[in-house]
């Protein structure tokens, strides 16, 4: 593996036989970090949002089951 830094980017050179699923996981992590780097949300904000989403999902599921 070779990591190269240029003026505008970082380049990873990986072996061809690398597991593509592992590479996708790494790509997802980098994408997540890029998206969230400017976020001002706290963990408490995230937890509250997840709780609200789950609550709404359960209400919809209950209505479908009735």
Steps between C-alpha positions, in 0.01 A plus 500: 500500500625846411359827633591810303413859589479764227408868531129426464441135591620184670538196277485143631652234276373158600564148370261383231396194701371705795154394619257744336259480795774619735581782263132600486488510881801729503346719229179527702699610805681771304173617347337517846793701637482742205124552538509549878818704541311832507207374707429677824262228622579352839461133586192598701350661186567185300351276769184712514464491122541121490242461777253717308557309175452164672182624668353609167598172339329298773179704467493434124566128552222473757254658257599253228450205736150607606 
